[in-house]
Amino acid sequence: MTGTVPFDQPYQGNLWRLEISTHDGRTFANWRKWYWQGTDLRPTRQGTTIPLERIVELHDALGAYLASEPPLLK
């Protein structure tokens, strides 16, 4: 299952990646931790997968949170 990668976040030598992909005719957003094995990037079991049609809900929820709370910046 490979697809489009709209967002990567490096963290402590690993990579958190958002990947949009299709499996068995359904499209999903997959947010997963990846690690380097030599020169290859490999996924871990850490992460979550949600149906793509729920992304609008997630976007709205994050937007509402950011509108009511100042972002935590470090």
GUPAKOL-474994 format. One line per 8 residues: number of its first residue (from 1); their letters; for each residue z, y, x of N, C-alpha, C, O. Coordinates in nm, 3 decimals. Layout:
# residues N
NUM) A) Z:Y:X:Z:Y:X:Z:Y:X:Z:Y:X ~ ...
END
This chain:
# residues 74
1) MTGTVPFD) 0.000:-0.117:0.085:0.000:0.000:0.000:0.000:0.124:0.090:0.105:0.162:0.142 ~ -0.115:0.185:0.108:-0.124:0.309:0.184:-0.189:0.413:0.095:-0.265:0.381:0.004 ~ -0.159:0.539:0.124:-0.213:0.644:0.040:-0.209:0.779:0.109:-0.209:0.788:0.231 ~ -0.205:0.882:0.027:-0.201:1.020:0.075:-0.059:1.057:0.116:0.037:1.021:0.048 ~ -0.045:1.127:0.228:0.086:1.171:0.277:0.092:1.323:0.270:0.042:1.391:0.359 ~ 0.153:1.379:0.163:0.160:1.524:0.150:0.277:1.588:0.225:0.280:1.710:0.241 ~ 0.376:1.506:0.272:0.494:1.566:0.334:0.560:1.467:0.430:0.578:1.350:0.397 ~ 0.595:1.516:0.549:0.673:1.442:0.649:0.791:1.526:0.692:0.780:1.649:0.702
9) QPYQGNLW) 0.906:1.463:0.717:1.025:1.533:0.766:1.085:1.453:0.880:1.150:1.351:0.857 ~ 1.065:1.499:1.006:1.129:1.430:1.118:1.282:1.446:1.109:1.331:1.553:1.073 ~ 1.355:1.339:1.144:1.500:1.345:1.141:1.557:1.239:1.235:1.536:1.120:1.214 ~ 1.627:1.282:1.337:1.697:1.196:1.432:1.609:1.084:1.488:1.650:0.968:1.492 ~ 1.489:1.119:1.530:1.399:1.022:1.591:1.320:0.938:1.494:1.232:0.861:1.534 ~ 1.350:0.951:1.365:1.276:0.880:1.261:1.193:0.981:1.182:1.189:1.099:1.216 ~ 1.129:0.934:1.080:1.046:1.019:0.998:1.067:0.983:0.852:1.054:0.866:0.814 ~ 1.101:1.082:0.769:1.103:1.062:0.624:0.969:1.107:0.573:0.924:1.217:0.605
17) RLEISTHD) 0.905:1.023:0.495:0.766:1.049:0.453:0.752:1.032:0.302:0.803:0.937:0.243 ~ 0.682:1.129:0.241:0.643:1.117:0.102:0.498:1.070:0.100:0.410:1.136:0.154 ~ 0.476:0.957:0.037:0.342:0.900:0.030:0.308:0.874:-0.117:0.388:0.817:-0.191 ~ 0.189:0.916:-0.157:0.138:0.890:-0.292:0.038:0.776:-0.280:-0.061:0.785:-0.207 ~ 0.065:0.667:-0.352:-0.022:0.550:-0.340:-0.032:0.477:-0.473:0.047:0.500:-0.565 ~ -0.131:0.388:-0.482:-0.156:0.311:-0.602:-0.132:0.164:-0.572:-0.171:0.112:-0.467 ~ -0.066:0.097:-0.666:-0.039:-0.046:-0.654:-0.050:-0.108:-0.792:0.013:-0.061:-0.887 ~ -0.129:-0.211:-0.805:-0.152:-0.279:-0.934:-0.194:-0.181:-1.044:-0.152:-0.194:-1.158
25) GRTFANWR) -0.277:-0.084:-1.008:-0.331:0.010:-1.105:-0.238:0.124:-1.144:-0.275:0.206:-1.228 ~ -0.119:0.131:-1.085:-0.024:0.240:-1.114:-0.007:0.324:-0.989:-0.014:0.273:-0.877 ~ 0.016:0.454:-1.008:0.033:0.546:-0.895:0.180:0.583:-0.882:0.247:0.611:-0.981 ~ 0.228:0.582:-0.758:0.369:0.606:-0.728:0.386:0.712:-0.619:0.297:0.734:-0.537 ~ 0.502:0.776:-0.622:0.547:0.861:-0.511:0.652:0.778:-0.437:0.751:0.734:-0.496 ~ 0.631:0.758:-0.310:0.717:0.674:-0.228:0.781:0.762:-0.121:0.712:0.810:-0.031 ~ 0.913:0.783:-0.129:0.988:0.862:-0.030:1.066:0.762:0.053:1.160:0.699:0.004 ~ 1.027:0.747:0.180:1.080:0.638:0.261:1.104:0.682:0.405:1.035:0.769:0.458
33) KWYWQGTD) 1.203:0.620:0.467:1.231:0.640:0.609:1.140:0.549:0.691:1.127:0.430:0.662 ~ 1.078:0.606:0.793:0.991:0.532:0.884:1.049:0.541:1.024:1.124:0.633:1.055 ~ 1.015:0.445:1.109:1.061:0.445:1.248:0.944:0.409:1.340:0.845:0.351:1.298 ~ 0.961:0.447:1.466:0.858:0.417:1.566:0.888:0.284:1.632:1.000:0.258:1.676 ~ 0.787:0.199:1.637:0.794:0.074:1.714:0.680:0.083:1.814:0.565:0.052:1.782 ~ 0.713:0.126:1.937:0.609:0.155:2.035:0.530:0.276:1.989:0.585:0.384:1.971 ~ 0.400:0.258:1.969:0.315:0.367:1.920:0.285:0.355:1.771:0.210:0.436:1.716 ~ 0.344:0.254:1.704:0.320:0.231:1.561:0.435:0.286:1.478:0.551:0.275:1.516
41) LRPTRQGT) 0.401:0.345:1.367:0.500:0.394:1.271:0.517:0.287:1.163:0.419:0.244:1.103 ~ 0.642:0.244:1.139:0.669:0.135:1.045:0.769:0.182:0.938:0.863:0.255:0.970 ~ 0.751:0.138:0.813:0.845:0.177:0.708:0.972:0.093:0.713:0.971:-0.022:0.757 ~ 1.082:0.152:0.666:1.207:0.077:0.649:1.225:0.049:0.500:1.142:0.089:0.418 ~ 1.332:-0.020:0.466:1.363:-0.044:0.326:1.437:0.076:0.265:1.454:0.083:0.144 ~ 1.480:0.170:0.350:1.554:0.287:0.301:1.457:0.384:0.236:1.363:0.431:0.299 ~ 1.480:0.414:0.109:1.395:0.508:0.038:1.390:0.473:-0.109:1.465:0.389:-0.158 ~ 1.300:0.539:-0.178:1.285:0.515:-0.321:1.140:0.534:-0.363:1.065:0.607:-0.299
49) TIPLERIV) 1.103:0.469:-0.470:0.969:0.480:-0.525:0.982:0.516:-0.672:1.057:0.451:-0.745 ~ 0.909:0.619:-0.716:0.912:0.657:-0.857:0.769:0.668:-0.908:0.678:0.702:-0.832 ~ 0.749:0.641:-1.037:0.615:0.656:-1.094:0.569:0.801:-1.082:0.648:0.894:-1.102 ~ 0.443:0.821:-1.050:0.392:0.955:-1.027:0.407:1.046:-1.149:0.425:1.166:-1.134 ~ 0.400:0.989:-1.270:0.413:1.074:-1.389:0.551:1.139:-1.399:0.568:1.234:-1.476 ~ 0.651:1.092:-1.324:0.784:1.153:-1.324:0.796:1.266:-1.224:0.898:1.335:-1.222 ~ 0.694:1.287:-1.139:0.699:1.392:-1.037:0.712:1.531:-1.099:0.782:1.616:-1.044 ~ 0.648:1.555:-1.213:0.659:1.685:-1.280:0.804:1.710:-1.320:0.854:1.821:-1.303
57) ELHDALGA) 0.872:1.608:-1.371:1.015:1.620:-1.405:1.099:1.651:-1.282:1.187:1.737:-1.286 ~ 1.072:1.582:-1.172:1.143:1.606:-1.047:1.119:1.747:-0.998:1.213:1.815:-0.956 ~ 0.996:1.792:-1.003:0.960:1.928:-0.962:1.036:2.031:-1.046:1.093:2.126:-0.992 ~ 1.038:2.011:-1.178:1.109:2.103:-1.267:1.260:2.103:-1.239:1.322:2.209:-1.238 ~ 1.317:1.986:-1.215:1.461:1.977:-1.186:1.495:2.047:-1.055:1.594:2.119:-1.048 ~ 1.414:2.027:-0.953:1.437:2.096:-0.825:1.420:2.247:-0.839:1.496:2.324:-0.782 ~ 1.318:2.288:-0.916:1.296:2.430:-0.940:1.414:2.494:-1.011:1.455:2.605:-0.977 ~ 1.468:2.425:-1.112:1.584:2.477:-1.185:1.706:2.487:-1.094:1.780:2.585:-1.099
65) YLASEPPL) 1.726:2.386:-1.010:1.837:2.390:-0.915:1.823:2.508:-0.819:1.918:2.582:-0.798 ~ 1.705:2.524:-0.761:1.684:2.633:-0.665:1.696:2.769:-0.731:1.736:2.865:-0.665 ~ 1.663:2.780:-0.858:1.674:2.907:-0.930:1.821:2.942:-0.958:1.856:3.059:-0.970 ~ 1.907:2.840:-0.970:2.048:2.865:-1.004:2.141:2.862:-0.884:2.250:2.919:-0.890 ~ 2.101:2.798:-0.777:2.184:2.784:-0.657:2.107:2.835:-0.535:1.989:2.805:-0.521 ~ 2.174:2.910:-0.448:2.104:2.949:-0.325:2.081:2.826:-0.237:2.169:2.741:-0.226 ~ 1.964:2.816:-0.176:1.937:2.701:-0.087:2.035:2.701:0.030:2.073:2.807:0.081 ~ 2.076:2.584:0.070:2.162:2.570:0.187:2.077:2.573:0.312:1.997:2.483:0.337
73) LK) 2.095:2.677:0.391:2.016:2.690:0.514:2.107:2.677:0.633:2.217:2.733:0.636 ~ 2.063:2.602:0.732:2.142:2.587:0.855:2.060:2.629:0.972:2.107:2.623:1.086
END
